[in-house]
Amino acid sequence: MKLDQLITQYINYRRSLGAKFDTGSKYLKAFCKSIESSTNIESISECTTNKFLYGNSQVIKPGWFMRHSALLGLYQYALARNYVTTSPLPRILPKRQTNFVPYIYSKAELKLLFGAALTYQKRKAQNCMSPHTVQAILILTYTLGLRIQETLSIALKDVDLDNASIVIRDSKFYKSRLVPFNIQIKEVVERHLQWRIEQRQSQSELSPLFMGKNDQSFKRHAIEKIFRKILKLTGIKRDGDSHHQPRIHDLRHSFAVHRLTSWYREKKNVQQLLPLLSTFLGHQHLAYTAVYLTMTDELLREASELFEKYAMEEQ
């Protein structure tokens, strides 16, 4: 069997199980592109897969394990169907780096980010993303706890100003959800909608809320590139030489941590409210929400004070 045939078959198989498999398919297509697509899968060697995994150096980069995971699934699928007799993947995996900890933006840093979104362009570039649109994207991503791809996928028909809510359609695991927002965010959305009209952007209900070049929806890699410029402009970064610098996805982590911290500070029953946060974030299981609840000094302090209060009451 040829490599491109196997990859197409495997991607269709994964999606038939209900997975979007966008990231995995991206890596598999990149692997196919890195060698001849018509290559017989039996002839692919460990040397070939290592070249794809490592690139031009032997340094383990963050994407190594994601590429390996995509290839591992492909070859497990092929082995189970006797398309291949052996796997060309390395038998000994490199040591993973220490657990990655998301960057939690402070409220002051968020204010800097939203402000810098309007000034990140040194000069107005033709067919470039409008700073006003970039700012609205960042504000909605944080305040609604969205995945960046969810923000970019919002269409005009998904926005309900009367009921102050946005429908997030066919997100991760093909689930949709209704996300409400407050009066401040309603004003942000209204300003952006008015700006779209002034810019004579399409008012079709199927049009993206956030338009990029050629009246198309923004591409994730494009907004991530802009976000890195904004980070550089604001000077927000991790201390030291860490490879894990702040990301746009950390806006979602920050939302979850800030919400939990607020509940502790307000002496709310956090245990009862966690399922609400999980639903708001679009998680299928409460355990998934725990990933976003990164401990910060402020969160630990609030939790500690609440525990001490309960402990004193028990005495």
Buried (B, 14 or more C-beta within 10 A) or exposed (E): EBBBEBBBBBBEBBBEEEBBBEEBBEBBBEBBEEBEBEBEBEEBEBEBBBEBBBBEEEEBBEEBBBBBEBBBBBBEBBEEEEBBEEBBBEEEEBEEEEEEEBBBBEEEBBEBBBEBBEEBBEEEEEEBBBBBBBBBBBBBBBBBBBBBBBBBBBBBEBBEEEEBBBBBBEBBEEEEBEBEBEEEBBEBBEEBBEBBEEEEBEEEEEBBBBBBEEEEBBEBEBBEEBBBBBBEBBEBEEEEEEEBEBBBBBBBBBBBBBBBBEBBBEEEEBEEEBEEBBBBBBBEEEEEBEEBBBEBEBBEEBBEEBEEEEEEEEE
